Amino acid sequence: MEKHVAIVQEELRTDVTLNRVANFARTTPRKFPSAARQYLLDKLPIIQWLPRYSPSWLIQDFMAGLTIGVLLIPQGLAYAKIATIPIENGLYSCWVPAAVMVFMGTSKDLSTGPTSILGLLTAEIIRDLKNEYTPTDISSAVAMMVGIWSLLIGLLGLGFLLDYVSIPVLTGFISATAFVIGMGQVGSLVGLSNVPDGAFNQLANILRRLPYWDGPTCGIGFGTVVVLLILEQVGKRWGNKHFAIRYMSSSRAIIVMVIFTLISYLVNKDRDDYLWGISEVNTHGIQHPKAPGAVLLSKVIARSIAPLVACTLEHQAVGKAFARRNHYAIDQTQEFNYLGVTNIINSFFGVMPVGGAISRTAVNSECKVRSPLNGAVTAGFIILTLYVFSPALYWLPKATLSAIIIMAVIHLFGPLSLIWRYWRISLADFIACMVAFWVTIFVSAEIGIGAAAGWSVAWTLLRSAFVTPTIHASKTSDASGTFQPLARIPTQQQTASLTENVGGPAIPDDTVVVRFGDSLFFPNANRNKVNALEAIQLVYPSVQNPHYSVESERSWSVAAERRLQRLRNQRGVVMRQMPLAVVVWDFGMVPFIDATGVTALAELKDDIRRQLGFGVQIRVVGMVPGVRRRFARAGWKLADADGLMDSDADIVYPSLERAIWDERDRDSLKGITTEKV
């Protein structure tokens, strides 16, 4: 009894998990005050950058903030139209993100607010729930859930999950949403109503009703498009020569909005029947805060994941791109926290979800913004607009808004050369891009990004599952390609603080090197074991091993033997006369191993000795400390080649050459008879 108690005590004393928990409980109280202080500093970056703020930056920050505020007016209205909520609610969505950015943002360039993609995804959710709730309530609930999800990701450090949405997936998804959004606005551009859902259905319906296009509305719509194109080309051609030209080009949306709103006012102010549709924007300042209902929140929990993915991916990608361009770094985790807090606060004011937008961020960067303080100016200008300037927006033509949307999303469509590049580089990436594109167009944006992300995850798992080891041995007299001469591939020789590439050493005829090419874990562990054992059995003769069985207890099944013989015949493999003596496991490319991987290697070791000789030595090289600790915790005995020897332990060598050529025990093969094949 005492012996068992002592064993249990020793197991508990040496248990790695229990020791980690005990160490955490012992050190946490001492580290908590300083860690909490640093945590709060990280969550409020303004504490770190404000003391370094230079008064000379105020002018640039003021101009940048004012410019973004001006841009947000047409964009906020337009993207609210996409989201199918009252367009004035787009303005309500703009001031909180700018204000919170001052305190929590880690990017000086990033402009957060409504985006076209979030508008489309919100519209899909509203379409399914509009019979139960108002569009404003639904969009506010989606914004709150996007904020909650984003905040959880930031606090728990789960941002890596979004890495499964690859760049080709994003390209296909964004291109499809641009097409869907653009087609959805053509009806308003030409004065048609009752246009059906579905991008291609809309295209067919609009072309079929060509004789019914409204003339004055087409004049306003296409006139807006022409002016936008002219201002864009002027900026491209002469924008580098003068800041005013560049500023005018980047502010072209607000310019056309002012021009055509004024035209609309002058034409329609004395008419009872307006000549074209007008937006009738009606705001009375900031709305009174109202929390979304719990029942509605429960209905959009899952539906808000697609807007979350679109919002956070675009926000992080734009933030990192402009941070790299302007030589600073953003805190990606803190940006998740910022998005979470922003959307949660915003959801109380009847809004749509918000995220970073590349067009506004580019303009902000061009204005030479110096700090996140520009957000205070932006927020102030939006609030001023809500209280003072909004009556003028009543006369804004719907066709002008549609033209602004179409010209904004047309640049989001990925170039065909990029899609062709995916085809040339990787078929899997091309398929992911096409899945995102076509499913988004024909089904929905939610299903599109979900299906493409699912394909990416499935492909990653398949790649992990089909990783196989490379088997190296001395040059064979056949051309089967079963073994590769190790000299073709450089090996790694580990020293105390240096990894040196050396040429591959020669290999004796009785030795095989198994080089694992990736982590050994549950998706690929069995495949690695089976492939390694099969490759060795194809070339080396089986032996009758008295340690495992006697002749009379041979297995009744001969399927495995016949498969090996068939493979030998197909590949022209010539069996070796010398039995196998040493198998070297090269772990140089194995950063991780799990319990399934350790079990598979134990089975591989047992199968090698059962079928190829009990005296076959297993030698290990290139094992990183983390993997070695996993072996120790599994009770697998390992001993260093330069340390004390243990007859039951497998030897770990410092270099591949030494593992191959170190002295071997030839006596271990005595008494073992090679089977005749």
C-alpha positions as CSV (number, residue, x, y, z in Angstrom):
1,M,0.0,0.0,0.0
2,E,2.8,2.4,0.9
3,K,4.5,1.7,-2.4
4,H,1.3,2.6,-4.3
5,V,0.9,5.8,-2.3
6,A,4.5,6.7,-3.0
7,I,4.0,6.1,-6.7
8,V,0.9,8.3,-6.7
9,Q,2.7,11.1,-4.8
10,E,5.6,11.0,-7.3
11,E,3.2,11.2,-10.2
12,L,1.5,14.2,-8.7
13,R,4.8,15.8,-7.8
14,T,6.1,15.5,-11.4
15,D,2.8,16.2,-13.2
16,V,3.4,19.1,-15.6
17,T,-0.1,20.4,-15.6
18,L,-0.4,20.5,-11.8
19,N,3.0,22.2,-11.5
20,R,1.9,24.9,-14.0
21,V,-1.3,25.5,-12.1
22,A,0.6,25.7,-8.8
23,N,3.2,28.1,-10.2
24,F,0.4,30.3,-11.7
25,A,-1.4,30.5,-8.3
26,R,1.9,31.3,-6.6
27,T,3.1,34.0,-8.9
28,T,-0.2,35.7,-9.9
29,P,-0.8,37.7,-6.7
30,R,2.7,39.2,-6.9
31,K,2.4,40.1,-10.6
32,F,-1.2,41.2,-10.6
33,P,-0.7,45.0,-9.7
34,S,1.9,45.6,-12.4
35,A,0.0,43.4,-14.9
36,A,-3.3,45.2,-14.3
37,R,-1.6,48.6,-14.7
38,Q,0.0,47.5,-18.0
39,Y,-3.3,46.0,-19.1
40,L,-5.2,49.3,-18.6
41,L,-2.4,51.2,-20.4
42,D,-2.8,48.9,-23.4
43,K,-6.5,49.4,-23.5
44,L,-6.2,53.2,-23.5
45,P,-3.4,54.0,-25.9
46,I,-4.1,57.8,-25.5
47,I,-2.3,57.6,-22.1
48,Q,0.9,56.6,-23.9
49,W,0.8,58.9,-27.0
50,L,-0.8,62.1,-25.6
51,P,2.2,63.2,-23.5
52,R,4.3,63.1,-26.7
53,Y,1.8,65.1,-28.7
54,S,3.2,68.2,-30.4
55,P,1.1,71.3,-30.7
56,S,2.4,71.7,-34.3
57,W,0.4,68.6,-35.3
58,L,-2.9,70.3,-34.5
59,I,-3.4,71.9,-37.9
60,Q,-2.8,68.7,-39.8
61,D,-5.0,66.7,-37.5
62,F,-7.8,69.3,-37.7
63,M,-7.7,69.3,-41.6
64,A,-7.7,65.5,-41.7
65,G,-10.5,65.2,-39.2
66,L,-12.6,67.8,-41.1
67,T,-12.0,66.1,-44.4
68,I,-13.1,62.7,-43.1
69,G,-16.1,64.3,-41.5
70,V,-17.1,65.7,-44.9
71,L,-16.5,62.3,-46.6
72,L,-18.6,60.5,-44.0
73,I,-21.8,62.5,-44.9
74,P,-22.3,61.0,-48.4
75,Q,-20.8,57.7,-47.5
76,G,-22.9,57.3,-44.3
77,L,-26.1,58.1,-46.2
78,A,-25.2,55.9,-49.1
79,Y,-24.2,52.8,-47.0
80,A,-27.4,53.2,-44.9
81,K,-29.3,53.0,-48.1
82,I,-27.5,49.7,-48.9
83,A,-28.4,48.4,-45.4
84,T,-32.1,49.3,-46.1
85,I,-32.4,51.4,-43.0
86,P,-33.5,55.1,-42.9
87,I,-30.5,56.9,-44.5
88,E,-30.2,59.4,-41.8
89,N,-29.2,56.5,-39.5
90,G,-26.0,56.3,-41.5
91,L,-25.1,59.7,-40.1
92,Y,-25.9,58.4,-36.6
93,S,-23.4,55.6,-37.2
94,C,-20.5,57.9,-37.8
95,W,-19.7,60.1,-34.7
96,V,-19.2,57.4,-32.0
97,P,-16.4,55.5,-33.9
98,A,-14.4,58.7,-34.5
99,A,-14.8,59.7,-30.8
100,V,-13.8,56.3,-29.4
101,M,-10.8,56.1,-31.8
102,V,-9.2,59.1,-29.9
103,F,-9.0,57.0,-26.7
104,M,-8.7,53.4,-27.9
105,G,-7.3,53.4,-31.4
106,T,-3.7,52.4,-32.3
107,S,-3.8,53.7,-35.9
108,K,-3.6,57.4,-36.8
109,D,-4.8,56.7,-40.3
110,L,-7.7,54.3,-39.9
111,S,-11.2,55.8,-40.5
112,T,-14.0,53.7,-38.9
113,G,-17.6,54.0,-39.9
114,P,-20.2,52.4,-42.2
115,T,-19.0,50.4,-45.2
116,S,-20.7,49.0,-48.3
117,I,-20.0,45.4,-47.3
118,L,-21.4,45.8,-43.8
119,G,-24.4,47.5,-45.4
120,L,-25.1,44.5,-47.7
121,L,-24.7,41.9,-44.9
122,T,-26.9,44.0,-42.6
123,A,-29.6,44.2,-45.4
124,E,-29.7,40.4,-45.7
125,I,-30.4,40.1,-42.0
126,I,-33.0,42.8,-42.1
127,R,-34.7,41.1,-45.1
128,D,-35.3,38.0,-43.0
129,L,-36.5,39.7,-39.8
130,K,-38.3,42.8,-41.1
131,N,-41.8,41.3,-40.5
132,E,-41.1,41.1,-36.8
133,Y,-38.9,44.2,-36.1
134,T,-38.1,47.5,-37.6
135,P,-35.0,47.8,-39.8
136,T,-33.4,50.2,-37.3
137,D,-33.9,47.8,-34.4
138,I,-32.4,44.9,-36.3
139,S,-29.4,46.8,-37.5
140,S,-28.7,48.1,-34.0
141,A,-28.9,44.5,-32.6
142,V,-26.5,43.3,-35.3
143,A,-24.1,46.2,-34.4
144,M,-24.3,45.2,-30.7
145,M,-23.6,41.5,-31.4
146,V,-20.7,42.4,-33.7
147,G,-19.3,44.5,-30.9
148,I,-19.7,41.8,-28.3
149,W,-18.1,39.2,-30.6
150,S,-15.2,41.5,-31.4
151,L,-14.6,42.4,-27.8
152,L,-14.5,38.7,-26.8
153,I,-12.0,38.0,-29.6
154,G,-9.8,40.9,-28.4
155,L,-10.0,40.0,-24.7
156,L,-9.4,36.3,-25.2
157,G,-6.8,36.7,-27.9
158,L,-8.7,34.7,-30.5
159,G,-7.8,36.9,-33.5
160,F,-5.9,34.0,-35.1
161,L,-9.2,32.4,-36.0
162,L,-9.7,34.9,-38.7
163,D,-6.5,33.7,-40.4
164,Y,-8.5,30.9,-41.8
165,V,-10.1,33.5,-44.2
166,S,-7.5,33.7,-46.8
167,I,-6.7,36.6,-49.2
168,P,-8.2,34.7,-52.2
169,V,-11.4,34.2,-50.2
170,L,-11.5,37.9,-49.4
171,T,-10.9,38.8,-53.1
172,G,-13.8,36.6,-54.3
173,F,-16.1,37.8,-51.5
174,I,-15.4,41.5,-51.9
175,S,-15.6,41.3,-55.7
176,A,-19.0,39.6,-55.4
177,T,-20.4,42.0,-52.9
178,A,-19.3,44.9,-55.1
179,F,-21.2,43.4,-58.0
180,V,-24.3,42.7,-55.9
181,I,-24.3,46.2,-54.3
182,G,-23.7,47.9,-57.7
183,M,-26.6,46.0,-59.4
184,G,-28.8,46.7,-56.5
185,Q,-28.4,50.4,-57.1
186,V,-29.0,50.5,-60.8
187,G,-32.8,50.6,-60.4
188,S,-32.6,53.8,-58.4
189,L,-30.1,55.2,-60.8
190,V,-32.6,55.0,-63.7
191,G,-35.8,55.6,-61.8
192,L,-37.2,52.1,-61.7
193,S,-39.1,50.6,-58.8
194,N,-40.1,47.0,-57.9
195,V,-36.8,45.6,-59.1
196,P,-36.4,41.9,-58.0
197,D,-33.8,40.4,-55.7
198,G,-30.7,38.8,-57.1
199,A,-27.9,40.5,-59.1
200,F,-28.6,38.7,-62.5
201,N,-32.4,39.0,-62.0
202,Q,-31.9,42.7,-61.5
203,L,-29.8,43.1,-64.5
204,A,-32.3,41.2,-66.7
205,N,-35.2,43.2,-65.3
206,I,-33.6,46.6,-65.8
207,L,-32.6,45.8,-69.4
208,R,-36.0,44.4,-70.2
209,R,-37.6,47.6,-68.8
210,L,-35.3,50.0,-70.8
211,P,-38.2,51.9,-72.4
212,Y,-39.5,52.7,-68.9
213,W,-36.4,54.4,-67.6
214,D,-37.2,57.8,-66.2
215,G,-35.5,60.6,-68.2
216,P,-35.0,63.2,-65.4
217,T,-33.8,60.6,-62.9
218,C,-31.3,59.2,-65.5
219,G,-30.1,62.7,-66.1
220,I,-29.3,63.2,-62.4
221,G,-27.9,59.7,-62.0
222,F,-25.6,59.5,-65.0
223,G,-24.7,63.2,-64.6
224,T,-23.4,62.3,-61.1
225,V,-21.4,59.4,-62.5
226,V,-19.9,61.7,-65.2
227,V,-18.8,64.3,-62.7
228,L,-17.4,61.7,-60.4
229,L,-15.4,60.2,-63.2
230,I,-14.1,63.6,-64.3
231,L,-13.0,64.6,-60.8
232,E,-11.3,61.2,-60.3
233,Q,-9.3,61.5,-63.6
234,V,-8.4,65.1,-62.7
235,G,-7.0,63.9,-59.4
236,K,-5.0,61.1,-61.1
237,R,-3.5,63.4,-63.7
238,W,-2.8,66.6,-61.8
239,G,-3.2,65.6,-58.1
240,N,0.5,65.3,-57.5
241,K,1.0,68.9,-58.6
242,H,-1.1,70.6,-56.0
243,F,-2.7,69.6,-52.8
244,A,-5.9,71.5,-53.6
245,I,-6.5,69.4,-56.7
246,R,-5.8,66.2,-54.8
247,Y,-8.1,67.3,-52.0
248,M,-10.9,68.2,-54.5
249,S,-10.6,64.8,-56.2
250,S,-10.7,62.8,-52.9
251,S,-13.7,64.9,-51.8
252,R,-15.6,64.3,-55.1
253,A,-18.5,62.5,-53.4
254,I,-19.3,65.5,-51.2
255,I,-18.9,67.9,-54.2
256,V,-21.4,66.0,-56.4
257,M,-23.7,65.7,-53.4
258,V,-23.7,69.5,-52.9
259,I,-24.1,70.2,-56.6
260,F,-27.0,67.9,-57.2
261,T,-28.7,68.6,-53.9
262,L,-28.7,72.3,-54.9
263,I,-30.1,71.4,-58.3
264,S,-32.7,69.2,-56.8
265,Y,-33.7,72.0,-54.4
266,L,-34.0,74.6,-57.1
267,V,-36.0,72.4,-59.4
268,N,-38.4,70.7,-56.9
269,K,-38.9,73.3,-54.1
270,D,-42.1,74.7,-55.7
271,R,-43.4,71.4,-57.0
272,D,-46.0,69.2,-55.3
273,D,-44.9,66.2,-57.5
274,Y,-41.1,66.0,-57.4
275,L,-39.4,65.5,-60.8
276,W,-37.2,62.7,-59.4
277,G,-37.0,60.8,-56.2
278,I,-35.4,62.7,-53.3
279,S,-34.0,61.2,-50.0
280,E,-36.0,63.3,-47.6
281,V,-33.3,63.1,-44.9
282,N,-34.9,64.0,-41.5
283,T,-32.7,64.3,-38.4
284,H,-33.2,66.0,-35.2
285,G,-29.8,65.7,-33.6
286,I,-28.5,62.6,-31.8
287,Q,-31.1,60.0,-31.0
288,H,-31.9,59.1,-27.4
289,P,-30.1,56.0,-26.3
290,K,-32.1,52.7,-26.6
291,A,-30.7,49.2,-25.9
292,P,-31.6,46.4,-28.4
293,G,-34.1,43.9,-27.0
294,A,-32.8,40.6,-25.6
295,V,-35.1,38.5,-27.8
296,L,-33.9,40.2,-30.9
297,L,-30.3,39.9,-29.8
298,S,-30.8,36.1,-29.5
299,K,-32.1,36.0,-33.0
300,V,-29.0,37.7,-34.5
301,I,-26.3,36.1,-32.5
302,A,-25.4,33.6,-35.2
303,R,-26.3,35.9,-38.1
304,S,-23.9,38.6,-36.8
305,I,-20.8,36.4,-37.4
306,A,-20.7,37.2,-41.1
307,P,-20.7,41.0,-40.5
308,L,-18.1,40.4,-37.8
309,V,-15.7,38.5,-40.1
310,A,-16.1,41.1,-42.9
311,C,-15.8,44.0,-40.4
312,T,-12.7,42.8,-38.6
313,L,-10.8,41.5,-41.6
314,E,-11.2,44.7,-43.6
315,H,-10.4,46.8,-40.5
316,Q,-7.3,44.9,-39.6
317,A,-6.0,44.6,-43.2
318,V,-6.5,48.3,-43.9
319,G,-4.9,49.3,-40.5
320,K,-1.8,47.1,-41.1
321,A,-1.4,48.3,-44.7
322,F,-1.3,52.0,-43.8
323,A,0.7,51.4,-40.6
324,R,3.4,49.7,-42.8
325,R,3.2,52.5,-45.3
326,N,3.7,55.2,-42.7
327,H,6.3,53.3,-40.6
328,Y,4.5,52.4,-37.4
329,A,2.8,49.4,-36.0
330,I,-0.8,48.8,-34.8
331,D,-1.9,46.5,-31.9
332,Q,-4.2,44.1,-33.6
333,T,-5.6,42.8,-30.3
334,Q,-6.4,46.4,-29.2
335,E,-8.1,47.1,-32.5
336,F,-10.5,44.2,-31.8
337,N,-11.2,45.8,-28.4
338,Y,-11.7,49.2,-30.1
339,L,-14.2,47.7,-32.6
340,G,-16.0,45.9,-29.8
341,V,-16.4,49.0,-27.6
342,T,-17.3,51.2,-30.6
343,N,-20.1,48.9,-32.0
344,I,-21.5,48.3,-28.5
345,I,-21.8,52.0,-27.7
346,N,-23.0,52.8,-31.2
347,S,-25.8,50.2,-31.0
348,F,-27.7,52.4,-28.5
349,F,-28.2,55.1,-31.2
350,G,-30.1,53.3,-34.0
351,V,-27.1,52.5,-36.2
352,M,-25.6,49.9,-38.5
353,P,-22.3,47.9,-37.8
354,V,-19.1,49.9,-38.5
355,G,-15.5,49.0,-39.4
356,G,-12.5,50.4,-41.1
357,A,-12.9,51.7,-44.7
358,I,-10.0,51.8,-47.2
359,S,-11.2,54.8,-49.2
360,R,-11.5,57.1,-46.1
361,T,-8.3,55.7,-44.6
362,A,-6.4,56.5,-47.8
363,V,-7.7,60.1,-47.8
364,N,-6.8,60.4,-44.1
365,S,-3.3,59.3,-44.9
366,E,-3.0,61.7,-47.8
367,C,-3.9,64.6,-45.4
368,K,-0.8,63.8,-43.4
369,V,-2.7,63.0,-40.3
370,R,-0.4,62.9,-37.2
371,S,-2.4,61.2,-34.5
372,P,-5.8,59.7,-33.6
373,L,-6.9,63.1,-32.3
374,N,-8.3,63.8,-35.7
375,G,-11.3,61.7,-34.6
376,A,-12.4,64.4,-32.2
377,V,-12.8,66.8,-35.1
378,T,-14.6,64.2,-37.2
379,A,-17.0,63.4,-34.4
380,G,-17.6,67.1,-33.8
381,F,-18.4,67.8,-37.5
382,I,-20.8,64.9,-37.7
383,I,-22.7,66.1,-34.6
384,L,-22.8,69.6,-36.0
385,T,-24.2,68.2,-39.2
386,L,-26.9,66.3,-37.3
387,Y,-28.1,69.5,-35.6
388,V,-27.4,72.2,-38.1
389,F,-26.7,71.1,-41.7
390,S,-29.1,68.1,-42.1
391,P,-32.2,70.1,-43.3
392,A,-30.3,70.7,-46.6
393,L,-29.9,67.0,-47.1
394,Y,-33.7,66.6,-47.5
395,W,-33.4,67.5,-51.2
396,L,-30.6,65.0,-52.0
397,P,-31.6,63.0,-55.1
398,K,-31.8,59.2,-54.6
399,A,-30.1,58.8,-58.0
400,T,-27.1,60.8,-56.8
401,L,-26.8,58.5,-53.8
402,S,-27.0,55.4,-56.0
403,A,-24.3,56.9,-58.3
404,I,-22.1,57.5,-55.4
405,I,-22.5,53.9,-54.2
406,I,-21.8,52.4,-57.7
407,M,-18.7,54.5,-58.2
408,A,-17.5,53.6,-54.7
409,V,-17.9,49.8,-55.0
410,I,-16.7,49.5,-58.6
411,H,-13.1,49.9,-57.4
412,L,-13.6,47.0,-55.0
413,F,-14.0,44.5,-57.8
414,G,-10.8,42.4,-58.0
415,P,-9.0,42.6,-61.3
416,L,-9.2,39.5,-63.5
417,S,-5.3,39.5,-63.6
418,L,-5.4,38.8,-59.8
419,I,-7.8,35.9,-60.2
420,W,-5.7,34.5,-63.0
421,R,-2.7,34.7,-60.7
422,Y,-4.5,32.6,-58.1
423,W,-5.1,30.0,-60.9
424,R,-1.4,30.0,-61.8
425,I,-0.2,29.8,-58.2
426,S,-2.6,27.4,-56.5
427,L,-5.7,25.6,-57.6
428,A,-7.0,25.5,-54.0
429,D,-6.8,29.2,-53.7
430,F,-8.5,29.7,-57.0
431,I,-11.3,27.4,-55.9
432,A,-11.7,29.3,-52.6
433,C,-11.9,32.5,-54.5
434,M,-14.6,31.2,-56.9
435,V,-16.6,29.6,-54.1
436,A,-16.7,32.9,-52.3
437,F,-17.6,34.8,-55.5
438,W,-20.4,32.6,-57.0
439,V,-22.0,31.6,-53.7
440,T,-22.2,35.2,-52.6
441,I,-23.8,36.2,-55.9
442,F,-26.3,33.4,-56.2
443,V,-27.1,32.6,-52.5
444,S,-26.1,35.3,-50.1
445,A,-23.0,37.2,-48.8
446,E,-23.3,35.3,-45.4
447,I,-23.3,31.9,-47.0
448,G,-20.6,33.0,-49.5
449,I,-18.0,34.0,-47.0
450,G,-19.0,31.0,-44.7
451,A,-18.7,28.5,-47.5
452,A,-15.3,29.9,-48.7
453,A,-13.9,29.9,-45.1
454,G,-15.2,26.4,-44.7
455,W,-13.3,25.3,-47.8
456,S,-10.2,27.0,-46.5
457,V,-10.4,25.1,-43.2
458,A,-11.2,21.8,-44.9
459,W,-8.2,22.3,-47.3
460,T,-5.9,23.1,-44.4
461,L,-7.0,19.9,-42.5
462,L,-6.6,17.8,-45.6
463,R,-3.1,19.2,-46.2
464,S,-2.2,18.4,-42.6
465,A,-3.7,14.9,-42.9
466,F,-1.8,14.0,-46.0
467,V,1.7,15.1,-44.8
468,T,4.0,12.1,-45.2
469,P,7.6,11.5,-44.2
470,T,10.5,11.3,-46.6
471,I,12.5,8.1,-46.5
472,H,16.2,8.2,-47.1
473,A,18.7,5.4,-47.5
474,S,21.8,4.4,-49.5
475,K,21.5,4.4,-53.3
476,T,19.5,1.4,-54.5
477,S,20.2,-0.6,-57.6
478,D,16.6,-0.2,-58.8
479,A,14.9,2.9,-60.1
480,S,11.7,2.7,-58.0
481,G,12.3,5.9,-56.1
482,T,11.2,4.3,-52.8
483,F,14.2,5.8,-51.1
484,Q,16.0,9.1,-51.8
485,P,19.7,9.5,-51.3
486,L,20.1,11.9,-48.4
487,A,22.9,13.8,-50.2
488,R,20.3,15.5,-52.3
489,I,18.8,17.4,-49.3
490,P,20.7,19.6,-46.9
491,T,20.5,18.5,-43.3
492,Q,20.6,20.6,-40.1
493,Q,23.3,20.2,-37.5
494,Q,22.3,21.8,-34.2
495,T,24.8,23.5,-31.9
496,A,24.4,25.5,-28.7
497,S,23.2,28.7,-30.4
498,L,23.7,28.1,-34.2
499,T,22.1,26.0,-36.9
500,E,24.5,25.2,-39.7
501,N,23.6,23.7,-43.0
502,V,25.9,20.8,-44.0
503,G,25.7,18.4,-46.9
504,G,23.8,15.2,-46.5
505,P,26.0,12.3,-45.3
506,A,26.3,8.9,-46.9
507,I,24.1,6.2,-45.5
508,P,25.1,2.5,-44.9
509,D,23.1,-0.2,-46.5
510,D,21.5,-1.3,-43.2
511,T,20.3,2.2,-42.2
512,V,17.2,4.2,-43.0
513,V,16.5,7.9,-42.2
514,V,12.8,8.8,-41.8
515,R,12.5,12.6,-42.1
516,F,9.1,13.9,-40.8
517,G,8.0,16.9,-42.7
518,D,5.6,18.6,-40.3
519,S,4.0,18.4,-36.8
520,L,2.9,14.9,-35.9
521,F,-0.7,15.1,-34.6
522,F,-4.0,13.4,-35.0
523,P,-4.8,14.2,-38.6
524,N,-1.5,12.8,-40.0
525,A,0.0,10.6,-37.3
526,N,-1.4,7.3,-38.7
527,R,-0.5,8.2,-42.3
528,N,3.1,9.0,-41.3
529,K,3.3,5.7,-39.5
530,V,1.9,3.6,-42.3
531,N,3.9,5.3,-45.1
532,A,7.2,5.0,-43.2
533,L,6.7,1.3,-42.4
534,E,5.5,0.4,-45.9
535,A,8.5,2.1,-47.5
536,I,10.9,0.2,-45.3
537,Q,9.2,-3.1,-45.8
538,L,9.3,-2.8,-49.5
539,V,13.1,-2.9,-49.5
540,Y,14.2,-4.7,-46.4
541,P,13.5,-8.4,-45.8
542,S,11.1,-9.4,-43.0
543,V,12.5,-11.5,-40.2
544,Q,11.1,-14.3,-38.0
545,N,11.3,-12.7,-34.6
546,P,11.2,-15.1,-31.6
547,H,10.4,-12.2,-29.2
548,Y,7.0,-11.8,-30.7
549,S,5.8,-15.0,-32.2
550,V,6.7,-18.5,-33.3
551,E,6.3,-20.1,-36.7
552,S,3.1,-21.9,-35.7
553,E,1.4,-18.6,-34.7
554,R,1.8,-16.9,-38.0
555,S,-1.1,-14.5,-39.0
556,W,-3.9,-16.0,-41.0
557,S,-4.1,-12.9,-43.2
558,V,-1.7,-12.5,-46.1
559,A,-3.3,-9.3,-47.6
560,A,-0.5,-7.1,-46.3
561,E,2.2,-9.4,-47.7
562,R,0.5,-9.6,-51.1
563,R,0.1,-5.8,-51.2
564,L,3.9,-5.4,-50.6
565,Q,4.7,-7.9,-53.3
566,R,2.4,-6.2,-55.7
567,L,4.0,-2.8,-55.0
568,R,7.5,-4.3,-55.4
569,N,6.5,-5.7,-58.8
570,Q,4.9,-2.4,-59.9
571,R,7.9,-0.3,-58.9
572,G,10.6,-2.7,-59.8
573,V,12.0,-2.8,-56.3
574,V,15.0,-5.1,-55.6
575,M,15.0,-6.5,-52.1
576,R,18.2,-6.0,-50.1
577,Q,20.0,-9.0,-48.7
578,M,21.2,-7.2,-45.6
579,P,18.7,-6.9,-42.7
580,L,17.8,-3.5,-41.3
581,A,19.9,-2.4,-38.3
582,V,19.2,1.3,-37.6
583,V,16.2,3.6,-38.2
584,V,16.9,7.3,-37.7
585,W,13.9,9.5,-36.9
586,D,14.7,13.1,-38.0
587,F,12.5,15.5,-36.1
588,G,14.1,18.7,-37.5
589,M,10.8,19.9,-39.0
590,V,8.5,18.7,-36.2
591,P,7.6,21.7,-33.9
592,F,4.7,19.9,-32.2
593,I,3.5,16.4,-31.3
594,D,0.3,15.3,-29.6
595,A,-0.8,12.1,-27.8
596,T,-1.9,10.6,-31.1
597,G,1.5,11.3,-32.6
598,V,3.4,9.7,-29.7
599,T,1.1,6.7,-29.9
600,A,1.6,6.3,-33.6
601,L,5.4,6.5,-33.2
602,A,5.3,3.9,-30.5
603,E,3.3,1.6,-32.8
604,L,5.8,2.3,-35.6
605,K,8.7,1.4,-33.4
606,D,6.9,-1.8,-32.3
607,D,6.0,-2.8,-35.9
608,I,9.6,-2.2,-37.1
609,R,11.0,-4.5,-34.4
610,R,8.2,-7.0,-34.9
611,Q,8.6,-7.4,-38.6
612,L,12.2,-6.2,-39.4
613,G,14.1,-7.4,-36.4
614,F,13.9,-7.0,-32.6
615,G,17.4,-5.6,-32.6
616,V,16.7,-2.7,-34.9
617,Q,17.8,0.5,-33.1
618,I,15.7,3.6,-33.1
619,R,17.8,6.8,-33.1
620,V,16.5,10.3,-32.8
621,V,17.9,13.6,-34.1
622,G,16.7,17.2,-34.3
623,M,14.2,17.0,-31.5
624,V,13.2,20.4,-30.2
625,P,12.8,20.7,-26.4
626,G,9.0,21.0,-26.5
627,V,8.6,17.7,-28.4
628,R,11.1,16.0,-26.1
629,R,9.2,17.1,-23.1
630,R,6.0,15.5,-24.6
631,F,7.9,12.2,-25.0
632,A,9.1,12.4,-21.4
633,R,5.5,13.1,-20.1
634,A,4.4,10.1,-22.1
635,G,6.9,7.9,-20.3
636,W,9.1,7.3,-23.4
637,K,12.7,6.8,-22.4
638,L,15.2,8.9,-24.3
639,A,18.9,9.3,-23.5
640,D,21.6,11.6,-25.0
641,A,24.3,10.0,-27.0
642,D,26.9,11.7,-24.8
643,G,25.2,11.0,-21.5
644,L,24.6,7.9,-19.4
645,M,23.4,5.0,-21.5
646,D,20.1,3.1,-20.7
647,S,19.5,-0.1,-22.5
648,D,15.8,0.6,-22.6
649,A,16.1,4.1,-24.0
650,D,16.2,5.4,-27.5
651,I,19.3,7.6,-28.2
652,V,19.1,11.2,-29.1
653,Y,22.0,12.4,-31.2
654,P,23.3,16.0,-31.8
655,S,23.7,15.5,-35.5
656,L,22.3,13.4,-38.3
657,E,25.7,12.1,-39.5
658,R,26.6,10.9,-36.0
659,A,23.2,9.2,-35.7
660,I,23.8,7.4,-39.0
661,W,27.4,6.3,-38.4
662,D,27.6,5.8,-34.6
663,E,28.6,2.4,-33.4
664,R,25.8,-0.2,-33.6
665,D,25.3,-3.5,-31.9
666,R,25.6,-6.1,-34.6
667,D,25.1,-8.9,-32.1
668,S,21.5,-8.0,-31.8
669,L,20.8,-9.7,-35.1
670,K,22.2,-13.0,-34.1
671,G,19.7,-15.8,-34.1
672,I,17.3,-14.0,-36.4
673,T,16.6,-15.7,-39.7
674,T,15.7,-13.7,-42.8
675,E,12.5,-14.9,-44.5
676,K,12.8,-16.0,-48.1
677,V,10.7,-13.7,-50.3
